[in-house]
Amino acid sequence: MALGKIIAVHSYKGGTGKTLLSLNLAATLVKRGKKVCLLDLDFRAPSLSIILKIEKAECWLNDYLNGTCGIEKVLINLSERFQNKGEFFVGLANPATEAIRDISAKDRKWEMRALGRLLALRNSLLNDRGFDYLIFDTSPGLQYSSINAIVGADLVIVATTLDRSDVDGTRRMLGELYELFEKKTEIVLNKALLDVSSKSKREEVQSKIQEMYNAPLLGVIPCFCDVLRAEGNIIFVHEKPEHPLTKILDEIADKIETMP
Amino acid sequence: MDNQAFGKKPLQILEKIRENLERLNEKMEVMIELQKHTKKDTQMIPEAPLDVMTLLSMPDHLRKTAMTVCRLGRATAEEIAQQTHRARAVESAYLNQLVIMGYLKKERKGRKAYFFVDREGQG
């Protein structure tokens, strides 16, 4: 029984590249012919709708978690736009200020129900609709929506930078969050100013990072000025197939596809 | 033929005794586990929400059980034990403790007891 996989992309601090990573990872998997669903669970600072330039949705993920609509009304099919072998769906968080305010004021009982609805996606999307991958883009830090996503995932990808407070916080989360939920966790080091030009240099960096976090390293993304210059307007793996970022995402996808 | 029939009875009795001993053993394990972990501060909280922050603050042994119930949705102690690779009797003890704490609901169907998180019924 080859069932799909749920991946949560999380980080301790904001601005570590979660959305860049989840969107480009999703696009990479779609390129490989997979059926992928990317869900924006960053309800505090929704960004996927802006990056993808989708202003209106029939329903938002907020509505699904509120129990006022089914998931099929939330999903938007972008397969045509991407024109790849696979299928690409997204579910968006409502970017309106009152929606952010509304979701920030939910109580524990609501969060418990939201967890139930998130867990139900395994059945409705992976088993019934045959998705190969669900990717959750989350809010940074210890937030209800993010921890719900982590609990619902098979694999947690933690985006981190070498900023000291980020390293420290990430290490704490590894020991006090992901491990407590017994989640398979992999690190992606982003905005790295390390020399990864040769194989031996890459290996050196790899062992250094693994030692630092005491966790497996899924990939290292150097600091690309092109990414900053793009101002969030380019999906690199889709529009720049020769860009080094595309190659790195390909390697990351290779590793994910061969994971048990 | 007669010999065989004669030999069967004691065997059956022994088998019965063995079964009973096993059952007794299971019950003792449950009692030991409950004593180990049921501290005085475990109060009866009717219907406490089993949210992720609650899961995080639970002792490890209970979190493992509660997480498995969350994942399976509704399960017997036997099914939970298959996932956690712990003894059925141990899981049964933890599950009942989670019921007492108000995090899980228990429902009997015939000889089986099912445990689940009551997400819709609360508040």
HADDOCK unambig.tbl for C-alpha pairs under 7 A between the chains (distance, minus, plus):
assign (segid A and resid 108 and name CA) (segid B and resid 49 and name CA) 6.68 0.50 0.50
assign (segid A and resid 108 and name CA) (segid B and resid 51 and name CA) 6.33 0.50 0.50
assign (segid A and resid 109 and name CA) (segid B and resid 49 and name CA) 5.60 0.50 0.50
assign (segid A and resid 111 and name CA) (segid B and resid 51 and name CA) 6.31 0.50 0.50
assign (segid A and resid 112 and name CA) (segid B and resid 49 and name CA) 6.46 0.50 0.50
assign (segid A and resid 112 and name CA) (segid B and resid 50 and name CA) 6.12 0.50 0.50
assign (segid A and resid 112 and name CA) (segid B and resid 51 and name CA) 4.44 0.50 0.50
assign (segid A and resid 112 and name CA) (segid B and resid 119 and name CA) 6.87 0.50 0.50
assign (segid A and resid 113 and name CA) (segid B and resid 119 and name CA) 5.51 0.50 0.50
assign (segid A and resid 147 and name CA) (segid B and resid 52 and name CA) 6.57 0.50 0.50
assign (segid A and resid 148 and name CA) (segid B and resid 52 and name CA) 6.38 0.50 0.50
